Amino acid sequence: MQVVYAVPECYPFAKTGGLGDVVFSLSLNLQKKQVGAFVIMPKYQKIPAYFQQKMQPVASFSVPVSWRDISCQLEKLTYQGLDFYFVSNQHYFSRPALYNHADDAERFVFFSRAVLEAFSKLDIRPDIVHTHDWQTAPVSIFLKTHYQDDPFYKDLKTVFSFHNLEYQGIFPLKVVEDVLGLDKRFCTFEELEYHGNANFLKGGIKYSDQILAPSEEYAQKVQKRKFAKDLALLFQERSEDLTGIVNGVDNKEYNPETDPHLFQNYLRRPEAEKKKLANKFELQKSLGLPQEDVPLLVMVSNLVEHKGIELLLEVMPRLTDEDLQIIILGRGKEKFEQELKNIAWRNPDKFSVNITSNEDLARKIYAAGDFFLHPSKSEPCGIFPLIALQYLTIPIIRRMGGLCQEIKPYSEKQTEGFGFVFDKYSADSFYDQIIEAISRYQKKETWQGILANAADYQYSWQQTTEKYLQVYQDVQNQ
C-alpha cells in the first residue's frame, strides 16, 4: 500500500497549528508499518532557508486552473527517511503568511490540481491520497469530475480529514466556474453551494471515499444541526464513511530528555521538577519576567474565538493579585492580539504575550510551564495539551473534543488524574479551575503525585496508526 498526504502545512517546514504535527508523525509511523508514504505540500516562503537549499527539482509542468494554465515546479527533499515534495509557484506561495489571502481559493485549487498532475508526471500511482482540510478538498472534487475518465487515476481512493469545522473554505459562488472549472450544475445546494457561496469543505465531505474527524465525539457532533447547521445533513448521509480518530503525540519528537530546543533537558519523571524550574528561570529571563518560583501558566494557541480567548481575556485581570505568571504564544484575530498585548503592557511583571509563530519558543514554553491553559469554546481534538503533558506541564482545560477522552481530572480522594477540567463555558468556571490548580501546586506532596500521574500517562502513535491503517484498508476494499 502507498499513501500520499496532500497537506497545506507540515512540520518541520511550515505549520500554524496541530495539523502540521499530525501529518509528520503519522507519515513516519506509517513507514514503520512497512507502508509506503510521502508528503506533498506548497513551497512557502516561510520554509527555513536550510531546508529550501536542500530541495532538488524533479519536474516542471503546467497546471490547468479553469481556463488558464499556470506553471509549476516540483521539488523534493528527504527528511528523517521520509520523502517530501513541494509544489512551487512564486506568485501563489512566496508570501509571508500561509493563509488568509484574497486569492486563497485560486491558490489552493492550483495546489490541489498540481498534486494530481504530479502523480502522472512522476508516474507515481498511489493507492490512497489522504487530504487535509478545505485547502486540499479540491483533490477529491477533481478526481470525481475532471479526472473520472482518466485510466491513470481510476483506482485512486481518497481519504479526507477535517480538523475543525470553524474553517470551511467559503468563497464567492463564481469560483466554481472561474477557478474549479466546473459548470453551473455544481453551483447548486446538492453540490458545492452553501448559503449563496461555494464551500470547499462541503466538496471534500461529498466527494471523498472516506471522511475522518479528529475524535469520535466530534464525528457525532457534526451530524447534529445545532452544531454543524446545514452541513449536518451531509454528514448524516455520509455517516457510514465517517470515522473519528484522536491523534497521538510523537513522544520521540516531543521528548524533554532529548529536545534540542530546551534550556535544560530532563527525564519525564516527577523528580524532574528542579530542571523544569531551571527552564522556567531561563525562560522568564529571556522574556523579561522576574525570575521567581511561582506557578507559571502557559498557552500556545491560535488566538481566535473557538480557542476560548474571550475567557482568557476575562480572567487575566482577575489574576493580577495572584502569585503567578502567564506566558502566551500565538497569532490570530487582531482584536485579541491587541487586547492581550495591552494587558501584558499594564502588567509586565505578571504576563508575557508573544504574538508570533515560533516552534523554538513553543518548546521552551512547554518545558518551563507548570500549567497549560486550554479553555476552548469548541475543540475537535486538542493536540497541544497532549504535547504539554509530554513535558509534565499540567493541562487546565474545558471538557470537550478528544481531550475529554484523554485528560483525566485530578481526584485528591483517589489520588488519580493529571488535569484540571471545567464544563461550563464561563470565565468563572475557568477562573475557579485555575485557582484550584494553584492550590494543588502549593501542596508539594499533592503536586508530586499529580506529576507522577502525568509521567505515567502515554498516548503515542502506536495505537493511533493502527486505526488509520484500518481506515486505509477499508477504503481500498470499497
C-alpha positions in Angstrom: 0.0 0.0 0.0 1.2 3.5 -0.8 -0.4 6.6 0.8 0.2 10.2 -0.2 -0.5 13.0 2.2 -1.6 16.2 0.4 -1.5 18.9 3.0 -1.5 22.7 3.4 1.2 22.5 6.1 3.6 20.1 7.8 6.2 20.2 10.5 9.1 21.0 10.4 8.7 23.1 7.2 5.7 25.3 7.9 2.9 25.0 10.3 0.3 27.1 12.1 -1.3 24.5 14.3 -1.6 20.9 15.2 -2.2 19.7 11.7 1.4 20.1 10.8 2.5 17.8 13.7 -0.2 15.2 12.9 0.8 14.7 9.3 4.5 14.4 10.1 4.1 11.9 12.9 1.5 9.8 11.1 3.7 9.6 8.0 6.7 8.4 9.9 4.7 5.9 11.9 3.1 4.5 8.8 6.5 3.8 7.3 7.4 1.8 10.4 4.4 -0.4 9.5 6.1 -1.0 6.1 3.6 1.1 4.3 4.9 3.5 1.6 4.2 7.1 2.4 5.2 10.6 1.3 4.0 14.1 1.8 3.3 16.8 -0.8 2.7 20.5 0.3 3.2 24.0 -1.0 6.7 25.5 -1.1 6.0 28.5 1.2 8.3 31.5 1.6 8.5 30.8 5.3 10.1 27.4 5.0 13.5 27.8 6.6 16.4 28.5 4.1 18.4 25.5 5.2 15.5 23.2 4.1 15.0 25.2 0.8 18.7 24.9 0.0 18.5 21.1 0.1 15.4 20.8 -2.1 16.1 19.2 -5.5 14.0 20.0 -8.7 12.3 16.9 -10.0 9.7 18.2 -12.5 8.2 21.2 -14.3 4.8 21.3 -15.8 1.6 23.3 -16.4 -1.4 23.1 -14.1 -4.8 23.8 -15.5 -6.8 26.2 -13.3 -10.2 26.5 -15.1 -9.5 28.3 -18.4 -5.8 29.1 -17.7 -2.6 27.1 -17.5 -0.2 28.0 -14.7 3.5 27.0 -14.4 4.5 24.7 -11.6 7.8 23.3 -10.3 8.1 20.3 -8.1 11.0 19.9 -5.7 11.9 17.0 -3.4 13.6 16.7 0.0 14.1 13.6 2.2 13.9 14.3 5.9 14.2 11.6 8.6 13.8 9.0 5.8 10.5 10.4 4.6 10.1 11.9 1.1 8.6 15.4 0.9 7.5 17.0 -2.4 7.0 20.8 -2.6 4.7 22.5 -5.2 6.5 25.7 -6.1 4.9 28.8 -7.7 6.3 32.2 -6.7 3.1 34.1 -7.3 1.0 31.9 -5.1 3.3 30.8 -2.3 6.1 33.4 -1.9 4.2 35.4 0.8 4.9 35.9 4.5 1.6 34.2 5.6 0.4 30.8 4.7 -3.3 31.6 4.6 -5.9 34.4 4.6 -5.1 36.0 1.2 -7.8 37.3 -1.1 -7.0 34.6 -3.7 -6.8 31.6 -1.4 -9.4 29.8 -3.5 -7.2 30.0 -6.5 -4.0 29.3 -4.6 -5.3 26.0 -3.2 -7.2 24.9 -6.3 -3.8 25.3 -8.1 -2.1 23.3 -5.4 -4.7 20.5 -5.4 -4.7 20.2 -9.2 -0.8 20.2 -9.1 -0.9 17.3 -6.7 -2.9 15.2 -9.1 -0.8 16.3 -12.1 2.4 15.5 -10.2 1.3 11.8 -9.9 1.1 11.4 -13.7 4.3 13.5 -14.4 6.3 11.3 -12.0 4.4 8.2 -12.9 3.5 7.6 -9.2 0.4 5.5 -8.7 -0.5 5.7 -5.0 -3.4 3.6 -3.6 -4.7 6.4 -1.4 -4.3 10.2 -1.3 -5.1 11.5 2.2 -6.1 15.1 2.0 -6.5 17.5 5.0 -8.9 20.4 5.4 -10.6 22.6 2.9 -7.4 23.7 1.2 -6.9 20.2 -0.3 -10.6 19.2 -0.6 -10.5 20.0 -4.4 -8.4 16.9 -4.9 -11.5 14.8 -4.2 -13.7 17.1 -6.3 -11.3 16.9 -9.3 -11.0 13.1 -9.1 -14.8 12.7 -9.4 -15.1 15.3 -12.2 -12.1 16.3 -14.4 -10.2 13.0 -13.9 -13.1 10.5 -13.6 -12.5 9.1 -17.1 -8.7 9.1 -17.0 -7.5 5.5 -16.6 -4.3 6.6 -14.8 -6.4 7.7 -11.8 -9.3 5.2 -11.8 -8.1 3.1 -8.8 -7.0 6.1 -6.7 -9.0 6.3 -3.4 -9.4 9.4 -1.3 -9.5 9.9 2.5 -10.4 13.4 3.7 -9.6 14.7 7.2 -11.2 17.8 8.5 -9.6 19.2 11.7 -12.0 21.9 12.7 -15.4 22.9 11.3 -14.7 26.5 12.0 -12.6 26.6 8.8 -14.6 25.6 5.7 -13.2 27.5 2.8 -16.1 29.7 1.9 -15.8 31.8 -1.3 -18.0 33.6 -3.8 -20.0 31.1 -5.9 -18.3 32.3 -9.1 -15.1 30.3 -8.1 -17.0 27.1 -9.0 -16.7 28.0 -12.7 -13.9 30.6 -12.7 -11.4 28.6 -10.5 -12.6 25.0 -10.2 -13.6 24.9 -13.8 -16.9 23.2 -13.2 -20.2 24.0 -14.9 -23.3 25.6 -13.4 -24.8 22.4 -12.1 -22.2 22.4 -9.4 -23.5 25.8 -8.2 -26.5 24.1 -6.5 -27.1 23.1 -2.9 -26.9 19.5 -3.9 -23.3 20.1 -4.9 -21.0 22.9 -3.7 -23.3 25.8 -3.0 -23.7 26.9 0.6 -25.8 29.9 1.6 -25.1 31.6 -1.7 -21.3 30.8 -1.7 -19.1 27.9 -2.6 -18.0 25.7 0.2 -14.7 23.7 -0.4 -15.1 21.7 2.8 -18.5 20.6 1.7 -16.9 19.3 -1.5 -14.4 17.3 0.5 -17.1 15.7 2.5 -19.3 15.0 -0.5 -16.7 13.6 -2.9 -14.1 11.8 -0.8 -14.3 8.0 -0.3 -13.7 8.2 3.4 -14.0 11.1 5.9 -12.1 11.4 9.2 -12.9 13.6 12.1 -10.3 14.4 14.9 -12.3 12.5 17.6 -15.3 10.1 17.9 -17.1 12.8 19.9 -16.6 15.3 17.0 -17.7 12.8 14.4 -21.0 12.5 16.3 -21.3 16.3 17.0 -21.0 17.3 13.3 -24.1 15.2 12.5 -26.2 17.5 14.7 -27.8 20.5 13.1 -27.3 22.5 16.3 -23.6 22.2 15.8 -22.9 21.8 12.1 -26.0 23.7 10.7 -26.7 22.8 7.1 -23.7 20.5 6.8 -25.2 18.2 9.4 -27.5 16.6 6.8 -24.5 15.8 4.5 -22.6 14.3 7.5 -25.6 12.2 8.2 -25.7 11.0 4.6 -22.1 10.0 4.8 -22.2 8.6 8.4 -21.1 5.1 7.3 -18.0 6.6 5.8 -17.3 8.9 8.8 -14.8 7.9 11.5 -13.3 9.8 14.4 -9.7 9.2 15.4 -7.9 11.1 18.2 -4.3 11.7 17.0 -1.4 10.6 19.1 1.7 12.6 20.2 5.1 11.8 18.8 6.9 11.0 22.1 10.2 10.9 20.2 9.9 14.4 18.8 8.3 15.8 22.0 10.7 14.4 24.5 12.1 16.6 27.2 15.1 14.3 27.6 16.3 15.0 24.1 14.5 18.1 22.8 17.3 20.4 21.5 15.2 23.5 22.0 15.2 23.4 25.8 17.4 25.3 28.1 18.0 22.1 30.1 16.9 18.6 29.2 15.2 16.4 31.8 13.8 13.0 32.3 10.0 12.7 32.1 9.8 11.9 35.8 8.4 13.7 38.9 11.9 14.2 40.0 12.4 16.5 37.0 10.9 19.4 39.0 14.3 21.0 39.6 15.2 21.0 36.0 11.8 22.3 35.0 12.4 25.1 37.4 15.7 25.9 35.7 13.9 26.0 32.3 11.3 28.3 34.0 14.0 30.7 35.3 15.8 30.9 31.9 12.5 31.5 30.0 11.5 34.2 32.5 14.8 35.9 32.0 14.6 35.7 28.2 11.1 37.2 28.2 11.8 39.9 30.7 9.8 38.5 33.6 11.1 38.3 37.2 12.9 35.1 37.9 10.6 33.7 40.6 9.5 30.2 41.6 5.8 31.0 41.2 3.1 29.0 39.3 3.7 29.5 35.6 0.6 29.3 33.4 1.3 29.0 29.7 -0.7 28.9 26.5 0.4 28.0 22.9 -2.6 28.6 20.7 -4.3 30.3 17.7 -5.8 33.4 19.2 -9.3 33.0 17.8 -12.8 32.7 19.3 -13.2 29.0 19.4 -10.0 28.6 21.4 -11.6 30.4 24.3 -9.5 33.6 24.1 -12.5 35.6 25.4 -12.4 33.6 28.6 -8.7 34.2 28.9 -9.1 37.9 28.5 -11.8 37.9 31.2 -9.7 36.0 33.7 -6.3 37.7 33.2 -7.2 40.9 35.1 -8.6 38.8 37.9 -5.3 37.0 38.3 -3.2 40.2 38.7 -3.3 39.8 42.5 -2.4 36.2 42.5 1.2 35.0 42.9 1.7 33.6 39.4 2.9 34.4 35.9 1.3 33.8 32.5 3.1 33.4 29.2 1.1 33.3 25.9 2.4 32.4 22.4 0.3 32.6 19.2 -1.2 34.6 16.4 -4.8 35.2 15.4 -7.5 37.8 15.4 -6.0 41.3 15.6 -8.6 42.3 18.2 -7.5 39.6 20.6 -3.8 40.1 19.9 -4.1 43.8 20.8 -6.1 43.2 23.9 -3.7 40.6 25.2 -0.7 42.9 24.5 -2.4 45.8 26.4 -3.0 43.6 29.5 0.7 42.5 29.3 1.9 46.1 28.9 -0.1 47.1 32.0 1.3 44.1 34.0 4.9 43.5 32.8 5.9 41.5 35.9 3.0 39.1 35.5 2.2 38.5 31.8 4.3 37.9 28.7 2.3 37.9 25.4 4.3 36.8 22.3 2.4 37.5 19.0 4.3 35.1 16.7 4.6 31.6 15.5 7.9 30.2 16.8 8.5 26.5 17.3 11.7 27.0 19.4 9.9 29.3 21.8 6.9 26.9 21.9 9.1 24.1 23.1 10.7 26.3 25.7 7.2 27.3 27.0 6.1 23.7 27.1 9.1 22.7 29.2 9.0 25.7 31.6 5.3 25.8 32.3 3.6 24.3 35.3 0.1 24.6 33.8 -1.2 24.7 30.2 -4.3 26.8 29.6 -6.8 25.4 27.0 -10.3 26.9 27.6 -11.7 26.1 24.2 -15.2 27.2 23.2 -15.2 24.3 20.6 -12.5 21.8 20.2 -12.3 18.9 17.7 -9.4 17.2 19.4 -6.9 19.4 21.2 -3.4 18.2 20.5 -1.4 21.0 22.3 -2.4 20.0 25.8 -1.4 16.4 25.0 2.0 17.8 23.8 2.3 19.8 27.0 1.8 16.7 29.0 4.9 15.2 27.4 6.8 18.0 29.3 4.9 17.4 32.5 3.0 20.6 32.1 -0.4 20.0 33.6 -3.5 21.0 31.5 -6.3 23.2 32.7 -9.0 22.6 30.0 -12.6 22.7 29.2 -14.2 19.3 28.8 -14.7 18.7 25.1 -13.3 17.2 21.9 -10.8 14.3 22.0 -9.5 15.8 25.2 -12.4 14.5 27.2 -11.2 11.0 26.3 -7.6 11.6 27.3 -7.2 14.2 30.1 -8.1 12.6 33.4 -9.3 15.1 36.0 -7.2 15.1 39.2 -9.0 13.5 42.2 -7.5 14.1 45.5 -9.7 11.4 47.1 -8.4 8.7 44.7 -5.1 10.4 44.0 -5.7 9.8 40.3 -5.6 12.0 37.3 -3.4 14.8 36.0 -5.6 17.6 34.7 -8.0 20.3 35.9 -11.2 20.3 33.9 -14.3 22.5 33.8 -17.5 22.1 31.9 -19.4 25.4 31.6 -18.0 27.9 29.1 -17.7 30.8 31.5 -14.9 32.9 33.0 -16.0 32.0 36.5 -15.6 28.2 35.8 -12.2 28.8 34.1 -11.0 31.0 36.9 -12.1 28.5 39.6 -10.1 25.7 38.0 -7.0 28.0 37.8 -7.3 28.8 41.5 -7.9 25.1 42.3 -4.9 24.1 40.3 -2.6 26.6 42.0 -3.8 25.4 45.4 -2.7 21.9 44.5 0.6 23.2 43.2 1.3 24.8 46.6 0.9 21.5 48.4 4.1 19.9 47.4 3.2 16.3 48.3 0.0 16.6 46.2 1.8 18.3 43.4 4.4 15.5 43.3 1.5 13.0 43.0 0.0 14.9 40.1 3.4 15.0 38.3 3.7 11.2 38.9 0.3 10.6 37.4 1.2 12.7 34.4 4.6 10.9 34.0 2.7 7.6 33.8 0.4 8.9 31.0 1.2 7.8 27.5 -0.8 8.3 24.3 1.6 7.7 21.4 1.1 7.0 17.8 1.3 3.2 18.3 -2.5 2.7 18.7 -3.5 5.6 16.5 -1.5 4.4 13.5 -3.4 1.0 13.6 -6.7 2.9 13.4 -5.5 4.8 10.3 -4.3 1.6 8.7 -7.7 0.0 9.2 -9.4 3.0 7.5 -7.0 2.7 4.6 -7.6 -1.0 4.2 -11.4 -0.4 4.4 -11.3 2.2 1.7 -9.2 0.1 -0.5 -11.8 -2.7 -0.3 -14.7 -0.5 -1.2 
